Amino acid sequence: MNLNEKVIAITGGARGLGFAMARHLGARGARLALLDTRQEALDAAVARLAEQGIAASGFVV
């Protein structure tokens, strides 16, 4: 599956299964839009992904 430069939105993406999916898909080249209810959790998740070279942005919903 080629995910290079594809943007994938993940609800609950800052923690648990959502974050696990984000790491998995991001490692395969996807750019991520993480959607969650807590800004602090999103900021931490985006930072952790960036450390792994994965492009992600967080959005509070």
N, CA, C and O atoms as CSV, one atom per row, in Angstrom:
chain,resi,resn,atom,element,x,y,z
A,1,MET,N,N,0.849,-1.169,0.000
A,1,MET,CA,C,0.000,0.000,0.000
A,1,MET,C,C,0.900,1.239,0.000
A,1,MET,O,O,1.752,1.379,0.877
A,2,ASN,N,N,0.724,2.120,-0.952
A,2,ASN,CA,C,1.502,3.344,-1.052
A,2,ASN,C,C,0.753,4.489,-0.382
A,2,ASN,O,O,-0.286,4.933,-0.872
A,3,LEU,N,N,1.284,4.961,0.735
A,3,LEU,CA,C,0.644,6.051,1.464
A,3,LEU,C,C,1.434,7.351,1.388
A,3,LEU,O,O,1.078,8.328,2.047
A,4,ASN,N,N,2.494,7.375,0.599
A,4,ASN,CA,C,3.313,8.581,0.503
A,4,ASN,C,C,2.470,9.776,0.098
A,4,ASN,O,O,1.749,9.752,-0.900
A,5,GLU,N,N,2.586,10.841,0.922
A,5,GLU,CA,C,1.898,12.110,0.689
A,5,GLU,C,C,0.379,12.037,0.790
A,5,GLU,O,O,-0.298,13.002,0.437
A,6,LYS,N,N,-0.171,10.933,1.255
A,6,LYS,CA,C,-1.608,10.844,1.513
A,6,LYS,C,C,-1.861,11.406,2.902
A,6,LYS,O,O,-1.037,11.223,3.798
A,7,VAL,N,N,-2.979,12.083,3.098
A,7,VAL,CA,C,-3.351,12.593,4.415
A,7,VAL,C,C,-4.451,11.706,4.974
A,7,VAL,O,O,-5.464,11.461,4.319
A,8,ILE,N,N,-4.237,11.231,6.191
A,8,ILE,CA,C,-5.208,10.362,6.840
A,8,ILE,C,C,-5.623,11.013,8.154
A,8,ILE,O,O,-4.770,11.372,8.967
A,9,ALA,N,N,-6.933,11.167,8.366
A,9,ALA,CA,C,-7.470,11.696,9.617
A,9,ALA,C,C,-7.793,10.525,10.540
A,9,ALA,O,O,-8.424,9.550,10.133
A,10,ILE,N,N,-7.350,10.640,11.787
A,10,ILE,CA,C,-7.562,9.571,12.759
A,10,ILE,C,C,-8.249,10.148,13.987
A,10,ILE,O,O,-7.676,10.974,14.699
A,11,THR,N,N,-9.482,9.710,14.232
A,11,THR,CA,C,-10.189,10.141,15.441
A,11,THR,C,C,-9.610,9.380,16.629
A,11,THR,O,O,-9.257,8.206,16.521
A,12,GLY,N,N,-9.519,10.069,17.760
A,12,GLY,CA,C,-8.898,9.458,18.932
A,12,GLY,C,C,-7.419,9.209,18.699
A,12,GLY,O,O,-6.840,8.297,19.290
A,13,GLY,N,N,-6.808,10.009,17.844
A,13,GLY,CA,C,-5.443,9.764,17.406
A,13,GLY,C,C,-4.353,10.096,18.396
A,13,GLY,O,O,-3.188,9.796,18.134
A,14,ALA,N,N,-4.682,10.704,19.526
A,14,ALA,CA,C,-3.650,11.097,20.478
A,14,ALA,C,C,-3.306,10.006,21.482
A,14,ALA,O,O,-2.348,10.148,22.242
A,15,ARG,N,N,-4.077,8.917,21.495
A,15,ARG,CA,C,-3.824,7.890,22.513
A,15,ARG,C,C,-4.388,6.543,22.076
A,15,ARG,O,O,-5.170,6.458,21.129
A,16,GLY,N,N,-3.988,5.520,22.764
A,16,GLY,CA,C,-4.535,4.182,22.557
A,16,GLY,C,C,-4.402,3.663,21.141
A,16,GLY,O,O,-3.374,3.835,20.486
A,17,LEU,N,N,-5.474,3.019,20.680
A,17,LEU,CA,C,-5.469,2.425,19.340
A,17,LEU,C,C,-5.297,3.468,18.239
A,17,LEU,O,O,-4.647,3.208,17.227
A,18,GLY,N,N,-5.881,4.649,18.442
A,18,GLY,CA,C,-5.729,5.703,17.445
A,18,GLY,C,C,-4.279,6.093,17.259
A,18,GLY,O,O,-3.822,6.271,16.131
A,19,PHE,N,N,-3.544,6.228,18.366
A,19,PHE,CA,C,-2.127,6.574,18.272
A,19,PHE,C,C,-1.329,5.432,17.648
A,19,PHE,O,O,-0.408,5.675,16.868
A,20,ALA,N,N,-1.671,4.205,17.982
A,20,ALA,CA,C,-0.992,3.050,17.387
A,20,ALA,C,C,-1.189,3.031,15.875
A,20,ALA,O,O,-0.255,2.747,15.126
A,21,MET,N,N,-2.401,3.332,15.431
A,21,MET,CA,C,-2.657,3.395,13.990
A,21,MET,C,C,-1.866,4.540,13.352
A,21,MET,O,O,-1.347,4.404,12.245
A,22,ALA,N,N,-1.781,5.659,14.057
A,22,ALA,CA,C,-1.025,6.798,13.547
A,22,ALA,C,C,0.436,6.423,13.329
A,22,ALA,O,O,1.008,6.732,12.283
A,23,ARG,N,N,1.039,5.764,14.303
A,23,ARG,CA,C,2.439,5.333,14.148
A,23,ARG,C,C,2.596,4.372,12.978
A,23,ARG,O,O,3.532,4.492,12.188
A,24,HIS,N,N,1.684,3.427,12.873
A,24,HIS,CA,C,1.745,2.425,11.811
A,24,HIS,C,C,1.626,3.075,10.429
A,24,HIS,O,O,2.438,2.814,9.542
A,25,LEU,N,N,0.619,3.912,10.257
A,25,LEU,CA,C,0.380,4.540,8.960
A,25,LEU,C,C,1.441,5.595,8.640
A,25,LEU,O,O,1.875,5.723,7.495
A,26,GLY,N,N,1.851,6.344,9.659
A,26,GLY,CA,C,2.886,7.351,9.459
A,26,GLY,C,C,4.216,6.743,9.055
A,26,GLY,O,O,4.946,7.322,8.252
A,27,ALA,N,N,4.532,5.591,9.602
A,27,ALA,CA,C,5.775,4.905,9.243
A,27,ALA,C,C,5.762,4.450,7.788
A,27,ALA,O,O,6.809,4.153,7.213
A,28,ARG,N,N,4.586,4.398,7.205
A,28,ARG,CA,C,4.451,3.996,5.804
A,28,ARG,C,C,4.289,5.202,4.878
A,28,ARG,O,O,3.928,5.049,3.711
A,29,GLY,N,N,4.555,6.396,5.400
A,29,GLY,CA,C,4.600,7.584,4.558
A,29,GLY,C,C,3.400,8.502,4.606
A,29,GLY,O,O,3.418,9.564,3.984
A,30,ALA,N,N,2.352,8.122,5.329
A,30,ALA,CA,C,1.162,8.976,5.387
A,30,ALA,C,C,1.434,10.221,6.231
A,30,ALA,O,O,2.188,10.175,7.203
A,31,ARG,N,N,0.814,11.322,5.847
A,31,ARG,CA,C,0.770,12.525,6.680
A,31,ARG,C,C,-0.502,12.410,7.488
A,31,ARG,O,O,-1.522,11.958,6.968
A,32,LEU,N,N,-0.465,12.812,8.764
A,32,LEU,CA,C,-1.571,12.526,9.663
A,32,LEU,C,C,-2.244,13.774,10.205
A,32,LEU,O,O,-1.594,14.772,10.514
A,33,ALA,N,N,-3.564,13.690,10.314
A,33,ALA,CA,C,-4.364,14.676,11.020
A,33,ALA,C,C,-4.961,13.934,12.209
A,33,ALA,O,O,-5.878,13.127,12.056
A,34,LEU,N,N,-4.430,14.218,13.396
A,34,LEU,CA,C,-4.922,13.560,14.604
A,34,LEU,C,C,-6.057,14.389,15.194
A,34,LEU,O,O,-5.907,15.589,15.421
A,35,LEU,N,N,-7.178,13.750,15.436
A,35,LEU,CA,C,-8.348,14.411,16.010
A,35,LEU,C,C,-8.585,13.840,17.403
A,35,LEU,O,O,-8.667,12.624,17.573
A,36,ASP,N,N,-8.696,14.721,18.405
A,36,ASP,CA,C,-8.933,14.255,19.767
A,36,ASP,C,C,-9.558,15.393,20.570
A,36,ASP,O,O,-9.694,16.513,20.078
A,37,THR,N,N,-9.931,15.096,21.797
A,37,THR,CA,C,-10.633,16.075,22.628
A,37,THR,C,C,-9.716,16.856,23.563
A,37,THR,O,O,-10.158,17.826,24.179
A,38,ARG,N,N,-8.446,16.455,23.683
A,38,ARG,CA,C,-7.531,17.098,24.634
A,38,ARG,C,C,-6.292,17.635,23.931
A,38,ARG,O,O,-5.524,16.885,23.329
A,39,GLN,N,N,-6.114,18.949,24.021
A,39,GLN,CA,C,-4.971,19.601,23.366
A,39,GLN,C,C,-3.644,19.056,23.878
A,39,GLN,O,O,-2.728,18.814,23.091
A,40,GLU,N,N,-3.531,18.861,25.195
A,40,GLU,CA,C,-2.273,18.384,25.773
A,40,GLU,C,C,-1.890,17.022,25.212
A,40,GLU,O,O,-0.724,16.783,24.897
A,41,ALA,N,N,-2.861,16.134,25.088
A,41,ALA,CA,C,-2.602,14.800,24.550
A,41,ALA,C,C,-2.188,14.885,23.078
A,41,ALA,O,O,-1.296,14.162,22.633
A,42,LEU,N,N,-2.841,15.768,22.335
A,42,LEU,CA,C,-2.484,15.951,20.922
A,42,LEU,C,C,-1.064,16.470,20.781
A,42,LEU,O,O,-0.298,15.970,19.957
A,43,ASP,N,N,-0.707,17.468,21.579
A,43,ASP,CA,C,0.640,18.030,21.503
A,43,ASP,C,C,1.692,16.960,21.784
A,43,ASP,O,O,2.712,16.891,21.098
A,44,ALA,N,N,1.444,16.135,22.785
A,44,ALA,CA,C,2.387,15.063,23.131
A,44,ALA,C,C,2.477,14.033,22.007
A,44,ALA,O,O,3.569,13.574,21.672
A,45,ALA,N,N,1.347,13.673,21.430
A,45,ALA,CA,C,1.331,12.676,20.353
A,45,ALA,C,C,2.056,13.194,19.122
A,45,ALA,O,O,2.844,12.467,18.516
A,46,VAL,N,N,1.804,14.428,18.748
A,46,VAL,CA,C,2.469,15.020,17.581
A,46,VAL,C,C,3.984,15.071,17.817
A,46,VAL,O,O,4.763,14.798,16.904
A,47,ALA,N,N,4.395,15.417,19.029
A,47,ALA,CA,C,5.828,15.473,19.347
A,47,ALA,C,C,6.460,14.079,19.278
A,47,ALA,O,O,7.556,13.926,18.739
A,48,ARG,N,N,5.789,13.077,19.812
A,48,ARG,CA,C,6.317,11.709,19.773
A,48,ARG,C,C,6.451,11.214,18.335
A,48,ARG,O,O,7.433,10.557,17.991
A,49,LEU,N,N,5.471,11.528,17.503
A,49,LEU,CA,C,5.538,11.122,16.100
A,49,LEU,C,C,6.661,11.859,15.372
A,49,LEU,O,O,7.368,11.267,14.557
A,50,ALA,N,N,6.823,13.138,15.662
A,50,ALA,CA,C,7.881,13.929,15.018
A,50,ALA,C,C,9.257,13.347,15.337
A,50,ALA,O,O,10.146,13.361,14.486
A,51,GLU,N,N,9.439,12.838,16.551
A,51,GLU,CA,C,10.703,12.209,16.931
A,51,GLU,C,C,11.017,11.002,16.049
A,51,GLU,O,O,12.178,10.633,15.871
A,52,GLN,N,N,9.966,10.394,15.502
A,52,GLN,CA,C,10.120,9.229,14.641
A,52,GLN,C,C,10.114,9.611,13.157
A,52,GLN,O,O,10.112,8.739,12.287
A,53,GLY,N,N,10.110,10.919,12.873
A,53,GLY,CA,C,10.128,11.393,11.494
A,53,GLY,C,C,8.778,11.325,10.810
A,53,GLY,O,O,8.705,11.289,9.582
A,54,ILE,N,N,7.697,11.307,11.599
A,54,ILE,CA,C,6.347,11.201,11.051
A,54,ILE,C,C,5.665,12.568,11.122
A,54,ILE,O,O,5.614,13.190,12.183
A,55,ALA,N,N,5.145,13.028,9.986
A,55,ALA,CA,C,4.462,14.317,9.905
A,55,ALA,C,C,3.034,14.191,10.406
A,55,ALA,O,O,2.253,13.395,9.884
A,56,ALA,N,N,2.695,14.980,11.424
A,56,ALA,CA,C,1.340,14.951,11.979
A,56,ALA,C,C,0.953,16.336,12.479
A,56,ALA,O,O,1.798,17.123,12.905
A,57,SER,N,N,-0.350,16.613,12.415
A,57,SER,CA,C,-0.921,17.822,12.992
A,57,SER,C,C,-2.063,17.394,13.891
A,57,SER,O,O,-2.752,16.413,13.610
A,58,GLY,N,N,-2.264,18.131,14.976
A,58,GLY,CA,C,-3.326,17.792,15.918
A,58,GLY,C,C,-4.457,18.803,15.866
A,58,GLY,O,O,-4.224,20.002,15.709
A,59,PHE,N,N,-5.692,18.314,16.000
A,59,PHE,CA,C,-6.878,19.159,15.966
A,59,PHE,C,C,-7.822,18.752,17.086
A,59,PHE,O,O,-8.202,17.586,17.202
A,60,VAL,N,N,-8.197,19.729,17.914
A,60,VAL,CA,C,-9.146,19.473,18.992
A,60,VAL,C,C,-10.548,19.463,18.400
A,60,VAL,O,O,-10.937,20.385,17.684
A,61,VAL,N,N,-11.300,18.411,18.706
A,61,VAL,CA,C,-12.684,18.298,18.237
A,61,VAL,C,C,-13.600,17.948,19.390
A,61,VAL,O,O,-14.808,17.808,19.199
